[in-house]
């Protein structure tokens, strides 16, 4: 009975904390500044040249494998996509711009934006070869998450095809919790997609944020850019 009492108290506390919940504002089309990258609202005139180079570089088939779009090797096809994506409110696309070169080396989006319930997702990620597996890519994820929770969102989501092992590994590295599998969730490019769901919630973010800040510090990298301490080693212990 004591365990039931504790659960009821927990439910009551949650309900009390949300009595004044009025939702949050949708994200704005504004630049998000970082140390290594800036996230700039996608702009067809400003980002098309460098982003096309990143998107069409060697390995494009693999980068587009789990995206809803086919590889955009023809500039005309890419420009058509840019014209549409740059005007979309949801997904809300941002270019990932390397602060040292001022080039857009990737793009990502805030999507499935549920301001009423404070839920938002990162998706449509395409990080080109100059960005993937760098501290800039990690910072690009961090900047989205930090914006979401600073804006009052309660839940930050990551979803991917269950066959996409690198994406699931990345979600775990970034501190997301696996929540389960939605079987036969979507049909993408003529094939079934079972979707793996991951999330970070607002109560988890302060300790995760501290790990990101420590990892992203310039002192955590040697002169060649190699990390001294991994992000995984800095992450708080997970409940078993």
C-alpha positions in Angstrom: 0.0 0.0 0.0 2.9 2.3 0.7 4.1 2.0 -2.9 0.6 2.8 -4.2 0.5 5.8 -1.9 3.9 7.1 -3.3 2.6 6.7 -6.9 -0.6 8.6 -6.1 1.5 11.3 -4.5 3.7 11.5 -7.6 0.6 11.7 -9.9 -0.9 14.5 -7.7 2.4 16.4 -7.7 2.6 16.2 -11.5 -1.0 17.4 -11.9 -0.4 20.3 -9.5 2.7 21.3 -11.3 0.8 21.5 -14.6 -2.3 23.3 -13.4 -1.0 26.5 -14.9 0.4 25.0 -18.0 -0.6 27.1 -21.0 1.7 25.7 -23.7 4.8 27.3 -25.3 5.6 29.4 -28.3 6.5 27.7 -31.6 10.2 28.1 -32.4 11.2 31.2 -34.3 13.0 31.4 -37.6 16.1 33.0 -36.0 19.8 32.1 -36.0 21.0 30.0 -33.1 24.6 30.8 -32.3 27.1 28.2 -31.1 30.8 28.0 -30.5 31.7 25.8 -33.6 28.5 26.1 -35.7 25.6 28.4 -36.1 22.1 27.2 -37.0 20.7 29.6 -39.5 17.2 29.5 -40.9 17.4 27.7 -44.2 17.7 30.3 -47.0 17.7 29.3 -50.6 19.8 32.2 -51.7 22.3 32.1 -48.9 22.9 28.4 -48.4 22.2 26.6 -51.7 25.7 26.5 -53.1 27.5 25.1 -50.1 24.7 22.8 -49.0 24.4 21.3 -52.4 28.1 20.5 -52.3 27.7 18.9 -48.9 24.5 16.9 -49.9 25.9 15.6 -53.2 29.4 14.7 -52.0 30.6 11.1 -52.1 28.5 8.9 -49.9 25.2 10.7 -50.7 23.4 7.4 -51.2 24.0 6.4 -47.6 23.3 9.9 -46.3 19.9 9.9 -48.0 19.1 6.2 -47.3 16.7 6.9 -44.5 15.6 10.4 -45.5 12.2 10.9 -47.2 14.0 12.5 -50.2 16.0 10.7 -52.8 19.6 11.8 -53.3 19.6 15.2 -55.0 22.4 15.0 -57.5 20.8 17.3 -60.1 21.1 21.0 -59.1 17.6 21.7 -60.4 16.1 19.0 -58.1 18.0 20.3 -55.2 16.9 23.9 -55.9 13.3 22.8 -56.0 13.6 21.1 -52.7 15.3 24.2 -51.2 12.6 26.5 -52.4 10.0 24.4 -50.6 12.0 23.6 -47.5 13.1 27.1 -46.8 9.4 28.2 -46.5 8.2 25.3 -44.4 7.0 26.2 -40.9 7.0 22.5 -39.8 9.5 21.0 -40.5 11.4 24.2 -39.7 14.7 23.8 -41.4 18.0 25.2 -40.4 21.4 25.1 -42.1 24.3 24.0 -40.0 27.0 26.6 -40.8 30.6 26.1 -39.8 31.7 29.3 -38.0 35.3 29.1 -39.3 34.4 28.7 -43.0 30.9 30.3 -43.1 29.8 27.3 -45.2 26.6 25.3 -44.7 27.8 21.8 -44.2 24.5 20.2 -43.3 20.9 20.8 -42.4 18.4 19.7 -39.8 14.9 20.6 -38.7 12.6 21.1 -35.8 9.5 19.2 -36.6 6.2 17.7 -35.4 6.0 20.9 -33.3 3.3 20.5 -30.6 3.5 23.8 -28.8 0.3 23.0 -26.8 1.8 20.0 -25.1 5.5 21.2 -25.2 6.8 18.5 -27.5 9.2 18.9 -30.3 11.4 16.7 -32.5 14.7 16.9 -34.3 14.7 15.3 -37.7 15.5 15.5 -41.4 19.1 15.5 -40.4 21.7 15.6 -43.2 25.2 16.2 -42.0 27.7 16.3 -44.9 31.2 14.7 -44.7 32.8 17.9 -43.3 30.3 17.9 -40.4 29.4 14.3 -39.6 31.2 12.8 -36.6 32.7 16.2 -35.5 32.2 18.4 -32.5 30.1 20.7 -34.8 27.6 18.0 -35.4 27.3 17.3 -31.6 26.9 21.0 -31.0 24.2 21.2 -33.7 22.1 18.7 -31.8 22.9 20.4 -28.5 21.8 23.8 -29.8 18.4 22.4 -30.8 17.8 20.7 -27.5 19.0 23.7 -25.4 16.7 26.0 -27.3 13.7 23.6 -26.8 14.1 23.3 -23.1 15.0 27.0 -22.6 11.8 27.8 -24.4 9.8 25.7 -22.0 9.3 22.5 -24.0 8.8 19.4 -21.9 9.9 16.7 -24.3 12.5 16.6 -27.1 12.2 13.6 -29.5 14.4 11.6 -31.8 12.9 9.1 -34.1 14.4 6.9 -36.8 14.0 3.8 -38.9 14.7 0.7 -36.7 17.0 -0.5 -39.4 19.1 2.6 -39.1 21.7 1.4 -36.6 24.0 4.5 -36.8 21.0 6.8 -35.9 20.0 4.6 -32.9 23.6 4.6 -31.7 23.8 8.4 -32.1 20.6 8.8 -30.1 22.1 6.9 -27.2 25.3 8.8 -27.4 23.4 12.1 -27.3 21.6 11.1 -24.1 18.2 10.1 -25.5 16.2 7.3 -23.8 14.8 4.5 -26.0 11.1 4.3 -25.5 10.0 1.5 -27.8 9.2 0.5 -31.4 6.3 1.5 -33.5 5.8 -1.4 -35.9 4.7 -0.7 -39.5 4.6 3.0 -38.6 5.3 4.4 -42.0 5.8 3.6 -45.7 9.0 5.4 -46.9 10.3 5.1 -50.4 8.2 2.1 -51.1 9.3 0.1 -48.0 8.0 -0.5 -44.5 9.5 1.6 -41.7 9.3 0.4 -38.1 10.1 3.5 -36.1 12.4 3.5 -33.0 11.4 6.3 -30.6 13.8 8.1 -28.3 13.3 11.2 -26.0 14.9 13.5 -23.5 12.5 15.2 -21.0 12.9 18.5 -19.2 13.9 17.0 -15.9 16.8 15.2 -17.5 18.2 18.1 -19.4 20.1 20.0 -16.7 22.5 17.1 -16.0 22.7 16.2 -19.7 23.3 19.9 -20.5 26.2 20.0 -18.1 27.8 17.0 -19.8 27.5 18.7 -23.2 28.9 21.9 -22.0 31.9 20.2 -20.5 32.5 18.0 -23.6 32.2 21.0 -26.0 34.7 23.1 -24.1 37.8 23.8 -26.2 40.0 22.4 -23.5 38.5 19.0 -24.1 40.2 18.8 -27.5 43.9 18.5 -28.3 45.7 20.4 -31.0 44.6 17.8 -33.7 41.0 18.2 -32.6 40.7 14.8 -30.9 38.6 14.6 -27.8 40.2 14.0 -24.5 37.1 12.8 -22.7 34.2 11.2 -24.5 30.6 12.6 -24.2 29.5 9.1 -23.1 31.9 9.2 -20.2 30.5 12.6 -19.1 26.8 11.6 -19.3 24.9 11.0 -16.1 24.3 7.4 -15.1 21.1 5.9 -16.4 18.5 4.3 -14.2 18.5 0.6 -14.6 
